[in-house]
Amino acid sequence: DKLLKHADIALYRAKEEGRNASRFFEPEMDARLQQRKAFERELRLALTRDELELHYQPKVSLHNDEVAGVEALVRWNHPERGLVPPSEFIGIAEETGLILQLGEWVLRTACRQAAAWSDLEISVNISPAQFRQPDLVQIVRHALQDSGLAPHRLELEVTESVLIQQPAAAAKLLDDLKALGVHVA
């Protein structure tokens, strides 16, 4: 059993580093894998324990030097590590599928907060996994309805890669999102 476990870990590492590779098992591979699994468990718990918070980066208009909007940026307020930047947990969230739950939380929280502000526009990043969700339009619609945020005040930011992978499906989804009245960047 131990031999098969070590072989699986070495295989996982080889796949992680690209095709046509081989790796010998090394004890630190297992330690790293166990660390990653623990981090994933902690992230799952963070979603249920309200350890996530949004920080808002201002977007300043070049025309009049006034704040025209904000971008919602998620942070993990870990009870022992303090603020964990997204670069340390977004990749794991994407790999494990937690990004869907995390992304919906960010969208709903950002819309609720922006509704309490005057006329600021709020930008929310949408991950490629979220963009491939069949019910993304309904999720956005519900976030807007539940918060009372006017659709024209929400901007969804998507990466170019989602548009290249399935251009026809992406175009339809973008049209559906625009029909809600939201902006897409």
SEDREN-352775 format. One line per field, with one value per atom (N, C-alpha, C, O): residue in three letters; atom name; x negated, y, z. Coordinates in steps of 0.05 Angstrom, whole numbers, plus 5000, padded with zeros to 4 digits. Layout:
type	[ala_...]
atom	[CA_...]
xx	[X_...]
yy	[Y_...]
zz	[Z_...]
//
This chain:
type	[asp_asp_asp_asp_lys_lys_lys_lys_leu_leu_leu_leu_leu_leu_leu_leu_lys_lys_lys_lys_his_his_his_his_ala_ala_ala_ala_asp_asp_asp_asp_ile_ile_ile_ile_ala_ala_ala_ala_leu_leu_leu_leu_tyr_tyr_tyr_tyr_arg_arg_arg_arg_ala_ala_ala_ala_lys_lys_lys_lys_glu_glu_glu_glu_glu_glu_glu_glu_gly_gly_gly_gly_arg_arg_arg_arg_asn_asn_asn_asn_ala_ala_ala_ala_ser_ser_ser_ser_arg_arg_arg_arg_phe_phe_phe_phe_phe_phe_phe_phe_glu_glu_glu_glu_pro_pro_pro_pro_glu_glu_glu_glu_met_met_met_met_asp_asp_asp_asp_ala_ala_ala_ala_arg_arg_arg_arg_leu_leu_leu_leu_gln_gln_gln_gln_gln_gln_gln_gln_arg_arg_arg_arg_lys_lys_lys_lys_ala_ala_ala_ala_phe_phe_phe_phe_glu_glu_glu_glu_arg_arg_arg_arg_glu_glu_glu_glu_leu_leu_leu_leu_arg_arg_arg_arg_leu_leu_leu_leu_ala_ala_ala_ala_leu_leu_leu_leu_thr_thr_thr_thr_arg_arg_arg_arg_asp_asp_asp_asp_glu_glu_glu_glu_leu_leu_leu_leu_glu_glu_glu_glu_leu_leu_leu_leu_his_his_his_his_tyr_tyr_tyr_tyr_gln_gln_gln_gln_pro_pro_pro_pro_lys_lys_lys_lys_val_val_val_val_ser_ser_ser_ser_leu_leu_leu_leu_his_his_his_his_asn_asn_asn_asn_asp_asp_asp_asp_glu_glu_glu_glu_val_val_val_val_ala_ala_ala_ala_gly_gly_gly_gly_val_val_val_val_glu_glu_glu_glu_ala_ala_ala_ala_leu_leu_leu_leu_val_val_val_val_arg_arg_arg_arg_trp_trp_trp_trp_asn_asn_asn_asn_his_his_his_his_pro_pro_pro_pro_glu_glu_glu_glu_arg_arg_arg_arg_gly_gly_gly_gly_leu_leu_leu_leu_val_val_val_val_pro_pro_pro_pro_pro_pro_pro_pro_ser_ser_ser_ser_glu_glu_glu_glu_phe_phe_phe_phe_ile_ile_ile_ile_gly_gly_gly_gly_ile_ile_ile_ile_ala_ala_ala_ala_glu_glu_glu_glu_glu_glu_glu_glu_thr_thr_thr_thr_gly_gly_gly_gly_leu_leu_leu_leu_ile_ile_ile_ile_leu_leu_leu_leu_gln_gln_gln_gln_leu_leu_leu_leu_gly_gly_gly_gly_glu_glu_glu_glu_trp_trp_trp_trp_val_val_val_val_leu_leu_leu_leu_arg_arg_arg_arg_thr_thr_thr_thr_ala_ala_ala_ala_cys_cys_cys_cys_arg_arg_arg_arg_gln_gln_gln_gln_ala_ala_ala_ala_ala_ala_ala_ala_ala_ala_ala_ala_trp_trp_trp_trp_ser_ser_ser_ser_asp_asp_asp_asp_leu_leu_leu_leu_glu_glu_glu_glu_ile_ile_ile_ile_ser_ser_ser_ser_val_val_val_val_asn_asn_asn_asn_ile_ile_ile_ile_ser_ser_ser_ser_pro_pro_pro_pro_ala_ala_ala_ala_gln_gln_gln_gln_phe_phe_phe_phe_arg_arg_arg_arg_gln_gln_gln_gln_pro_pro_pro_pro_asp_asp_asp_asp_leu_leu_leu_leu_val_val_val_val_gln_gln_gln_gln_ile_ile_ile_ile_val_val_val_val_arg_arg_arg_arg_his_his_his_his_ala_ala_ala_ala_leu_leu_leu_leu_gln_gln_gln_gln_asp_asp_asp_asp_ser_ser_ser_ser_gly_gly_gly_gly_leu_leu_leu_leu_ala_ala_ala_ala_pro_pro_pro_pro_his_his_his_his_arg_arg_arg_arg_leu_leu_leu_leu_glu_glu_glu_glu_leu_leu_leu_leu_glu_glu_glu_glu_val_val_val_val_thr_thr_thr_thr_glu_glu_glu_glu_ser_ser_ser_ser_val_val_val_val_leu_leu_leu_leu_ile_ile_ile_ile_gln_gln_gln_gln_gln_gln_gln_gln_pro_pro_pro_pro_ala_ala_ala_ala_ala_ala_ala_ala_ala_ala_ala_ala_ala_ala_ala_ala_lys_lys_lys_lys_leu_leu_leu_leu_leu_leu_leu_leu_asp_asp_asp_asp_asp_asp_asp_asp_leu_leu_leu_leu_lys_lys_lys_lys_ala_ala_ala_ala_leu_leu_leu_leu_gly_gly_gly_gly_val_val_val_val_his_his_his_his_val_val_val_val_ala_ala_ala_ala]
atom	[N_CA_C_O_N_CA_C_O_N_CA_C_O_N_CA_C_O_N_CA_C_O_N_CA_C_O_N_CA_C_O_N_CA_C_O_N_CA_C_O_N_CA_C_O_N_CA_C_O_N_CA_C_O_N_CA_C_O_N_CA_C_O_N_CA_C_O_N_CA_C_O_N_CA_C_O_N_CA_C_O_N_CA_C_O_N_CA_C_O_N_CA_C_O_N_CA_C_O_N_CA_C_O_N_CA_C_O_N_CA_C_O_N_CA_C_O_N_CA_C_O_N_CA_C_O_N_CA_C_O_N_CA_C_O_N_CA_C_O_N_CA_C_O_N_CA_C_O_N_CA_C_O_N_CA_C_O_N_CA_C_O_N_CA_C_O_N_CA_C_O_N_CA_C_O_N_CA_C_O_N_CA_C_O_N_CA_C_O_N_CA_C_O_N_CA_C_O_N_CA_C_O_N_CA_C_O_N_CA_C_O_N_CA_C_O_N_CA_C_O_N_CA_C_O_N_CA_C_O_N_CA_C_O_N_CA_C_O_N_CA_C_O_N_CA_C_O_N_CA_C_O_N_CA_C_O_N_CA_C_O_N_CA_C_O_N_CA_C_O_N_CA_C_O_N_CA_C_O_N_CA_C_O_N_CA_C_O_N_CA_C_O_N_CA_C_O_N_CA_C_O_N_CA_C_O_N_CA_C_O_N_CA_C_O_N_CA_C_O_N_CA_C_O_N_CA_C_O_N_CA_C_O_N_CA_C_O_N_CA_C_O_N_CA_C_O_N_CA_C_O_N_CA_C_O_N_CA_C_O_N_CA_C_O_N_CA_C_O_N_CA_C_O_N_CA_C_O_N_CA_C_O_N_CA_C_O_N_CA_C_O_N_CA_C_O_N_CA_C_O_N_CA_C_O_N_CA_C_O_N_CA_C_O_N_CA_C_O_N_CA_C_O_N_CA_C_O_N_CA_C_O_N_CA_C_O_N_CA_C_O_N_CA_C_O_N_CA_C_O_N_CA_C_O_N_CA_C_O_N_CA_C_O_N_CA_C_O_N_CA_C_O_N_CA_C_O_N_CA_C_O_N_CA_C_O_N_CA_C_O_N_CA_C_O_N_CA_C_O_N_CA_C_O_N_CA_C_O_N_CA_C_O_N_CA_C_O_N_CA_C_O_N_CA_C_O_N_CA_C_O_N_CA_C_O_N_CA_C_O_N_CA_C_O_N_CA_C_O_N_CA_C_O_N_CA_C_O_N_CA_C_O_N_CA_C_O_N_CA_C_O_N_CA_C_O_N_CA_C_O_N_CA_C_O_N_CA_C_O_N_CA_C_O_N_CA_C_O_N_CA_C_O_N_CA_C_O_N_CA_C_O_N_CA_C_O_N_CA_C_O_N_CA_C_O_N_CA_C_O_N_CA_C_O_N_CA_C_O_N_CA_C_O_N_CA_C_O_N_CA_C_O_N_CA_C_O_N_CA_C_O_N_CA_C_O_N_CA_C_O_N_CA_C_O_N_CA_C_O_N_CA_C_O_N_CA_C_O_N_CA_C_O_N_CA_C_O_N_CA_C_O_N_CA_C_O_N_CA_C_O_N_CA_C_O_N_CA_C_O_N_CA_C_O_N_CA_C_O_N_CA_C_O_N_CA_C_O_N_CA_C_O_N_CA_C_O_N_CA_C_O_N_CA_C_O_N_CA_C_O_N_CA_C_O_N_CA_C_O_N_CA_C_O_N_CA_C_O_N_CA_C_O_N_CA_C_O_N_CA_C_O_N_CA_C_O_N_CA_C_O_N_CA_C_O_N_CA_C_O_N_CA_C_O_N_CA_C_O_N_CA_C_O_N_CA_C_O_N_CA_C_O]
xx	[4984_5000_4983_4988_4962_4944_4930_4927_4921_4907_4926_4918_4951_4970_4976_4979_4978_4983_4960_4964_4935_4912_4911_4903_4918_4918_4939_4933_4962_4983_4974_4979_4960_4951_4930_4931_4912_4891_4905_4897_4925_4940_4954_4953_4966_4980_4960_4966_4936_4916_4907_4904_4903_4895_4916_4910_4942_4963_4965_4970_4959_4960_4939_4943_4916_4894_4895_4876_4915_4918_4916_4911_4922_4922_4894_4874_4893_4867_4846_4823_4855_4837_4839_4859_4818_4820_4807_4789_4816_4805_4802_4818_4782_4778_4791_4789_4803_4815_4793_4772_4800_4783_4801_4823_4792_4809_4822_4844_4807_4819_4843_4859_4845_4868_4893_4914_4891_4914_4920_4943_4900_4904_4918_4936_4909_4922_4951_4969_4956_4983_5001_5024_4991_5007_5012_5034_4993_4997_5019_5036_5018_5038_5066_5085_5068_5094_5104_5128_5087_5095_5104_5124_5090_5097_5124_5140_5129_5155_5178_5199_5173_5193_5199_5221_5177_5180_5196_5212_5191_5206_5235_5252_5242_5270_5283_5306_5269_5279_5281_5300_5263_5263_5289_5300_5299_5324_5348_5367_5346_5369_5366_5385_5341_5336_5334_5326_5341_5339_5311_5308_5291_5264_5255_5233_5272_5266_5277_5297_5262_5271_5264_5245_5278_5272_5258_5265_5238_5224_5231_5235_5232_5241_5218_5209_5210_5190_5203_5219_5198_5211_5203_5180_5222_5216_5221_5244_5200_5201_5205_5191_5223_5229_5206_5197_5195_5174_5185_5169_5211_5223_5224_5220_5230_5234_5221_5225_5204_5189_5207_5199_5232_5250_5253_5250_5259_5264_5290_5312_5288_5311_5323_5346_5307_5316_5295_5274_5301_5282_5282_5301_5259_5257_5257_5242_5274_5275_5253_5250_5237_5215_5218_5220_5218_5223_5197_5175_5199_5177_5187_5211_5170_5176_5164_5140_5181_5171_5169_5186_5146_5141_5136_5122_5148_5146_5117_5110_5099_5072_5052_5032_5057_5038_5044_5027_5066_5073_5084_5096_5080_5091_5075_5051_5089_5077_5084_5107_5064_5070_5082_5077_5097_5110_5090_5097_5066_5046_5040_5030_5046_5041_5064_5060_5089_5111_5129_5145_5128_5146_5139_5157_5113_5106_5117_5127_5116_5127_5157_5169_5170_5199_5207_5227_5191_5197_5194_5210_5172_5166_5187_5193_5198_5216_5246_5263_5252_5280_5292_5314_5276_5286_5290_5303_5278_5279_5308_5315_5325_5353_5367_5381_5364_5376_5363_5377_5337_5322_5330_5335_5332_5339_5367_5372_5385_5413_5414_5429_5399_5398_5387_5398_5366_5354_5375_5379_5388_5408_5430_5437_5442_5464_5456_5470_5433_5423_5417_5424_5404_5397_5422_5423_5442_5467_5481_5491_5482_5495_5481_5495_5455_5440_5443_5448_5441_5443_5471_5474_5492_5519_5521_5538_5505_5505_5490_5493_5474_5459_5475_5496_5465_5480_5480_5494_5466_5468_5442_5437_5426_5401_5407_5425_5392_5394_5375_5354_5383_5366_5358_5375_5333_5322_5317_5306_5324_5320_5307_5317_5286_5273_5289_5298_5292_5305_5284_5271_5281_5261_5270_5294_5252_5260_5280_5298_5276_5295_5323_5343_5325_5351_5363_5387_5347_5357_5369_5387_5358_5369_5393_5405_5401_5425_5449_5453_5466_5490_5510_5526_5509_5528_5516_5527_5494_5481_5500_5500_5516_5534_5554_5561_5565_5584_5570_5582_5545_5531_5527_5532_5519_5516_5543_5545_5564_5591_5599_5609_5595_5603_5587_5597_5561_5544_5553_5554_5561_5571_5598_5602_5616_5643_5641_5654_5625_5623_5611_5618_5592_5578_5593_5589_5608_5621_5602_5609_5579_5560_5570_5579_5569_5577_5557_5533_5566_5548_5526_5503_5532_5511_5488_5467_5491_5469_5450_5430_5456_5439_5424_5435_5398_5381_5368_5356_5370_5358_5333_5334_5311_5285_5280_5279_5275_5269_5242_5234_5228_5203_5208_5228_5189_5191_5193_5205_5180_5179_5207_5211_5226_5252_5267_5284_5259_5271_5260_5273_5235_5221_5229_5232_5234_5239_5265_5264_5286_5312_5325_5343_5316_5325_5355_5366_5368_5397_5412_5430_5406_5419_5412_5430_5387_5379_5395_5403_5398_5413_5442_5452_5454_5482_5484_5501_5465_5465_5461_5474_5442_5437_5462_5469_5476_5501_5522_5536_5524_5544_5537_5555_5512_5503_5509_5518_5503_5508_5538_5546_5555_5584_5594_5615_5579_5586_5581_5592_5563_5555_5528_5520_5514_5487_5467_5471_5444_5421_5403_5400_5389_5370_5343_5342_5322_5295_5277_5254]
yy	[4976_5000_5025_5045_5024_5048_5052_5075_5031_5033_5045_5063_5036_5047_5076_5092_5083_5111_5129_5150_5120_5135_5137_5158_5115_5116_5136_5151_5136_5155_5184_5202_5189_5216_5225_5247_5207_5213_5217_5235_5201_5204_5231_5245_5239_5265_5287_5306_5286_5306_5307_5329_5284_5283_5297_5312_5290_5303_5333_5348_5341_5369_5385_5408_5372_5385_5382_5391_5370_5368_5339_5320_5335_5309_5298_5313_5272_5259_5263_5269_5259_5263_5239_5225_5235_5214_5226_5243_5217_5227_5203_5185_5204_5185_5198_5222_5181_5191_5202_5190_5225_5237_5244_5254_5240_5246_5274_5277_5294_5321_5323_5341_5305_5305_5299_5313_5279_5272_5294_5301_5306_5328_5351_5363_5358_5380_5374_5391_5348_5340_5342_5350_5333_5334_5363_5369_5380_5409_5420_5435_5413_5423_5413_5429_5388_5377_5391_5397_5397_5411_5439_5449_5452_5479_5479_5497_5458_5456_5452_5465_5436_5432_5458_5465_5473_5499_5519_5534_5518_5536_5529_5547_5503_5495_5505_5515_5503_5513_5543_5554_5557_5586_5596_5616_5581_5589_5587_5602_5569_5566_5582_5587_5590_5605_5635_5649_5645_5674_5685_5707_5670_5680_5695_5707_5696_5711_5740_5744_5758_5786_5798_5790_5819_5834_5860_5874_5866_5892_5905_5892_5931_5946_5964_5982_5959_5976_5997_5991_6023_6044_6045_6039_6052_6057_6087_6097_6101_6130_6138_6127_6156_6167_6185_6202_6181_6198_6225_6244_6227_6252_6273_6297_6264_6283_6276_6289_6255_6246_6239_6241_6230_6222_6192_6179_6180_6152_6146_6156_6129_6123_6095_6089_6080_6053_6039_6050_6014_5998_5969_5960_5956_5928_5912_5918_5891_5874_5853_5839_5852_5834_5817_5828_5791_5773_5768_5765_5767_5760_5740_5739_5723_5703_5711_5713_5717_5725_5700_5693_5686_5661_5666_5684_5649_5654_5653_5665_5638_5635_5650_5660_5650_5662_5691_5704_5702_5729_5731_5711_5753_5757_5741_5744_5723_5706_5718_5721_5725_5737_5716_5692_5725_5707_5689_5667_5699_5683_5657_5638_5655_5631_5612_5588_5621_5602_5601_5582_5619_5618_5594_5581_5588_5565_5539_5522_5536_5512_5512_5491_5535_5537_5529_5515_5537_5529_5499_5487_5488_5460_5442_5420_5451_5434_5439_5425_5460_5467_5486_5494_5492_5511_5539_5556_5544_5571_5578_5602_5558_5565_5576_5597_5564_5573_5600_5618_5601_5625_5649_5671_5644_5665_5675_5699_5657_5666_5682_5702_5674_5690_5718_5738_5720_5746_5763_5787_5752_5767_5777_5800_5760_5767_5789_5808_5785_5803_5830_5851_5830_5856_5871_5895_5857_5870_5882_5904_5867_5877_5902_5921_5902_5925_5949_5971_5944_5966_5979_6003_5963_5974_5995_6013_5992_6011_6037_6057_6037_6060_6077_6068_6101_6119_6107_6088_6119_6111_6097_6096_6087_6074_6048_6032_6044_6018_5998_6006_5973_5953_5932_5922_5925_5905_5879_5880_5857_5830_5812_5810_5799_5780_5754_5744_5744_5718_5698_5703_5676_5657_5641_5641_5629_5612_5590_5584_5578_5557_5569_5556_5593_5605_5612_5608_5621_5629_5604_5607_5581_5556_5545_5526_5557_5548_5553_5575_5533_5536_5556_5568_5560_5578_5605_5618_5613_5638_5662_5679_5664_5686_5688_5709_5664_5664_5672_5686_5663_5671_5701_5713_5713_5742_5756_5776_5746_5758_5758_5777_5735_5733_5751_5763_5753_5771_5800_5814_5808_5835_5839_5859_5819_5822_5822_5838_5803_5801_5826_5834_5839_5862_5888_5908_5889_5913_5931_5954_5920_5936_5939_5919_5963_5967_5953_5956_5938_5922_5939_5929_5964_5980_5987_5997_5982_5988_5964_5967_5942_5918_5913_5912_5909_5902_5875_5871_5856_5830_5829_5834_5821_5820_5790_5774_5785_5758_5758_5778_5735_5733_5726_5714_5733_5728_5699_5691_5682_5653_5641_5622_5651_5639_5645_5630_5666_5673_5657_5652_5648_5633_5604_5592_5593_5564_5555_5536_5569_5563_5589_5599_5600_5627_5630_5650_5610_5613_5613_5630_5595_5593_5618_5629_5628_5652_5676_5693_5679_5701_5701_5722_5678_5676_5684_5699_5674_5681_5711_5723_5722_5751_5767_5787_5758_5772_5770_5789_5746_5742_5760_5771_5762_5779_5808_5823_5816_5844_5850_5873_5830_5834_5839_5852_5829_5836_5865_5877_5878_5905_5909_5932_5887_5889_5895_5890_5906_5911_5887_5874_5882_5860_5871_5885_5866_5875_5851_5854]
zz	[5000_5000_5000_4986_5016_5018_4991_4982_4978_4953_4932_4917_4931_4912_4917_4899_4943_4950_4941_4929_4945_4937_4906_4895_4892_4863_4853_4834_4866_4858_4862_4845_4884_4890_4869_4859_4862_4841_4814_4799_4808_4783_4782_4762_4804_4806_4801_4786_4813_4809_4780_4769_4767_4739_4721_4703_4727_4711_4716_4697_4740_4747_4732_4725_4726_4712_4682_4669_4672_4643_4633_4648_4608_4596_4591_4593_4585_4579_4601_4595_4626_4648_4667_4668_4682_4703_4728_4726_4751_4776_4796_4795_4812_4833_4858_4862_4874_4899_4918_4922_4930_4950_4973_4969_4998_5021_5022_5031_5012_5012_4994_4997_4974_4956_4973_4970_4990_5007_5026_5031_5038_5057_5043_5055_5019_5004_4997_4999_4990_4983_5008_5006_5031_5056_5064_5073_5059_5065_5048_5057_5022_5003_5010_5009_5018_5026_5051_5053_5070_5094_5087_5099_5069_5061_5047_5052_5031_5018_5038_5036_5058_5080_5094_5100_5100_5114_5097_5107_5070_5052_5052_5052_5051_5053_5078_5078_5100_5126_5125_5137_5113_5111_5099_5107_5079_5065_5084_5081_5103_5121_5147_5161_5153_5178_5174_5193_5151_5146_5150_5160_5141_5143_5118_5117_5098_5073_5076_5089_5064_5064_5038_5024_5031_5007_5013_5032_4997_4998_4972_4952_4972_4948_4938_4953_4914_4901_4884_4866_4890_4875_4845_4838_4829_4801_4796_4799_4788_4786_4757_4739_4752_4725_4716_4732_4693_4682_4674_4671_4670_4661_4684_4679_4708_4729_4756_4776_4755_4779_4803_4826_4797_4818_4817_4796_4840_4842_4827_4834_4806_4790_4797_4790_4810_4817_4834_4841_4840_4855_4844_4831_4849_4842_4867_4886_4868_4892_4891_4871_4912_4914_4939_4961_4936_4959_4974_4963_5001_5018_5038_5045_5047_5067_5093_5096_5113_5139_5156_5172_5153_5166_5196_5203_5213_5242_5253_5273_5239_5248_5230_5240_5204_5185_5179_5166_5188_5181_5153_5143_5140_5113_5093_5090_5079_5059_5032_5026_5016_4989_4970_4974_4951_4932_4917_4909_4913_4898_4912_4899_4938_4953_4954_4962_4948_4950_4926_4924_4907_4884_4866_4856_4863_4847_4858_4843_4884_4897_4894_4889_4897_4894_4865_4862_4846_4818_4813_4801_4824_4820_4833_4823_4855_4871_4865_4876_4849_4844_4865_4862_4885_4905_4894_4906_4871_4859_4852_4852_4847_4841_4865_4863_4888_4913_4921_4930_4919_4927_4909_4918_4883_4864_4868_4866_4874_4879_4905_4906_4925_4950_4944_4954_4929_4922_4907_4914_4887_4872_4889_4888_4905_4922_4943_4948_4955_4976_4963_4975_4940_4927_4918_4921_4908_4900_4924_4922_4945_4970_4980_4988_4981_4990_4972_4981_4946_4926_4927_4923_4933_4934_4957_4955_4977_5000_4994_5008_4973_4965_4945_4935_4939_4921_4892_4887_4874_4846_4836_4812_4854_4846_4831_4839_4810_4796_4810_4820_4811_4823_4802_4787_4802_4784_4800_4822_4788_4800_4779_4757_4787_4769_4768_4789_4744_4740_4730_4710_4744_4736_4712_4706_4697_4674_4682_4667_4705_4714_4719_4711_4730_4734_4707_4703_4688_4662_4647_4631_4653_4641_4655_4646_4678_4692_4675_4665_4672_4656_4668_4653_4694_4707_4716_4734_4703_4711_4708_4726_4687_4683_4706_4716_4715_4737_4763_4780_4767_4791_4793_4814_4770_4769_4773_4788_4760_4763_4793_4803_4806_4834_4852_4871_4846_4862_4860_4880_4836_4832_4846_4860_4842_4855_4885_4898_4896_4925_4938_4960_4924_4935_4928_4943_4907_4898_4882_4876_4874_4858_4830_4817_4819_4791_4773_4777_4753_4736_4723_4719_4716_4702_4720_4710_4746_4765_4769_4784_4756_4759_4734_4712_4737_4715_4721_4742_4703_4706_4689_4665_4702_4687_4681_4699_4655_4647_4632_4621_4633_4619_4590_4583_4573_4545_4538_4519_4555_4549_4548_4532_4563_4563_4536_4528_4524_4498_4475_4455_4478_4457_4457_4436_4481_4483_4469_4454_4473_4460_4451_4465_4429_4421_4418_4426_4406_4402_4428_4433_4446_4472_4489_4503_4487_4501_4491_4507_4465_4454_4463_4470_4464_4474_4503_4511_4519_4547_4552_4568_4537_4539_4531_4544_4510_4502_4524_4530_4537_4558_4582_4595_4589_4611_4605_4622_4581_4573_4573_4579_4566_4567_4595_4598_4615_4643_4649_4667_4633_4638_4651_4656_4655_4667_4646_4622_4654_4636_4637_4658_4615_4615_4605_4584_4619_4611_4608_4601]
//
